[in-house]
Amino acid sequence: MAGVITEIAIECGVSEQAVRAWCRRTLFAKDAKGSFPISESQKTAIYQHYLGVERKQVSQQAKASCETCETTLIAMLQGELDRKSEQLAVKDKQIEELNARLAEVSSALVTAQQTAAAAQALHAGTMHQQLLSGKSGADQPERETEPVQKRSWFSRFFGD
């Protein structure tokens, strides 16, 4: 019977608690489960109390009310859809800006890598010339007293 009370409450535009309270006030009898078994005459009395009309007229008004609710719901959903579309447009613009920044940073990184490679090549050329000329470093003089064969590669490269 709870479904009947729910149906009546929806059609009348009131809460289920309001319908149950009216049933208690008008001394409707409860069944063994504690709910109100509502007959067709009691339904009509409830409709007349809340709406002042017969049930058939209520159904027509409820249909019109549902159409109004659907229209309102559609308008609300359309507004939400428009708001989401605006948010997507903003996010698309942010993505474009981030992609532009990424391209700039990538270009700067490539330039830095090329500069580092050129510096390494220059340093390697300088080191090669020093090794060919027999100098291990500009600040350190050669030691001729020690044989070259007994020195480790680390000491030959970096000096003592």
C-alpha positions in Angstrom: 0.0 0.0 0.0 3.0 2.3 0.3 3.0 2.5 -3.4 -0.5 3.9 -3.4 0.4 6.6 -0.9 3.5 7.4 -2.9 1.4 7.7 -6.1 -1.1 9.9 -4.3 1.6 12.1 -2.8 3.3 12.6 -6.2 0.0 13.4 -8.0 -1.0 15.9 -5.2 2.4 17.5 -5.0 2.8 16.8 -1.3 5.1 14.4 0.7 4.2 10.9 1.7 4.4 11.9 5.3 1.7 14.6 4.7 -0.7 12.0 3.2 0.0 9.5 6.1 -0.6 12.3 8.6 -3.9 13.2 7.0 -4.9 9.5 7.1 -4.1 9.4 10.8 -6.1 12.6 11.5 -9.1 11.2 9.6 -8.9 8.0 11.6 -8.2 5.6 8.7 -7.6 2.2 10.1 -4.2 0.6 9.8 -3.7 -3.0 8.8 -1.6 -5.6 10.6 1.7 -4.3 9.1 0.9 -0.7 10.3 0.2 0.8 6.9 -3.0 2.3 5.6 -4.9 0.1 3.2 -6.5 2.8 1.0 -9.7 2.0 -0.8 -10.9 3.8 -3.9 -13.3 6.0 -1.9 -10.5 6.9 0.5 -8.3 7.9 -2.5 -11.0 10.2 -3.7 -11.3 11.7 -0.3 -7.5 12.4 -0.2 -7.6 13.9 -3.7 -10.5 16.1 -2.7 -8.7 17.2 0.5 -5.4 18.2 -1.2 -6.7 19.3 -4.6 -10.4 19.8 -4.2 -11.1 17.8 -7.4 -11.9 14.3 -8.5 -9.2 11.8 -9.3 -9.8 11.9 -13.1 -9.1 15.6 -13.2 -6.0 15.1 -11.0 -4.6 12.7 -13.6 -5.0 15.3 -16.3 -3.4 18.0 -14.2 -0.6 15.6 -13.2 0.1 14.9 -16.9 0.3 18.7 -17.6 2.5 19.1 -14.5 4.8 16.3 -15.8 5.1 18.0 -19.1 6.0 21.2 -17.3 8.6 19.3 -15.2 10.0 17.7 -18.4 10.3 21.1 -20.0 12.0 22.5 -16.9 14.3 19.5 -16.7 15.3 19.9 -20.4 16.0 23.6 -19.9 18.1 22.8 -16.9 20.0 20.1 -18.7 20.6 22.4 -21.7 22.0 25.1 -19.4 24.3 22.5 -17.9 25.4 21.3 -21.3 26.1 24.9 -22.4 28.2 25.5 -19.2 30.2 22.3 -19.9 30.8 23.4 -23.5 32.2 26.7 -22.3 34.4 24.9 -19.9 35.7 22.6 -22.7 36.4 25.7 -24.9 38.5 27.1 -22.0 40.3 23.8 -21.5 41.0 23.6 -25.3 42.6 27.0 -25.2 44.7 26.0 -22.2 45.9 22.9 -24.0 46.9 25.0 -27.1 48.9 27.4 -24.9 50.6 24.5 -23.1 51.5 22.9 -26.5 53.0 26.2 -27.6 55.1 26.4 -24.4 56.2 22.8 -24.9 57.4 23.5 -28.4 59.4 26.5 -27.2 61.0 24.5 -24.4 61.8 21.6 -26.8 63.5 24.0 -29.2 65.5 25.5 -26.3 66.5 22.0 -25.2 67.7 21.0 -28.7 69.8 24.2 -28.9 71.3 23.5 -25.4 72.1 19.9 -26.5 73.8 21.2 -29.7 75.9 23.7 -27.7 76.9 21.0 -25.2 77.9 18.7 -28.0 80.0 21.5 -29.6 81.7 22.2 -26.2 82.5 18.5 -25.8 84.0 18.3 -29.3 86.1 21.4 -28.6 87.3 20.0 -25.3 88.1 16.6 -26.9 90.1 18.4 -29.6 92.1 20.3 -27.0 92.8 17.2 -25.0 93.9 15.3 -28.1 96.3 18.1 -29.0 97.7 18.1 -25.5 98.3 14.4 -25.6 100.0 14.6 -29.0 102.3 17.4 -27.9 103.2 15.4 -24.8 101.8 17.9 -22.2 99.5 16.5 -19.6 98.4 19.9 -18.5 99.2 23.6 -19.0 100.1 24.2 -15.3 102.2 21.1 -14.7 105.7 20.7 -16.1 106.8 17.3 -17.4 108.8 15.1 -15.2 111.4 13.4 -17.2 113.0 11.5 -14.3 110.0 9.1 -14.0 109.6 6.6 -16.8 106.3 6.9 -18.7 105.6 3.2 -18.8 105.3 2.8 -15.0 102.7 5.5 -14.7 99.0 4.5 -14.6 96.7 5.9 -17.2 95.0 8.0 -14.5 98.2 9.7 -13.5 99.2 10.1 -17.2 95.9 11.7 -18.0 95.5 13.9 -14.9 99.0 14.3 -13.7 100.3 13.6 -10.3 
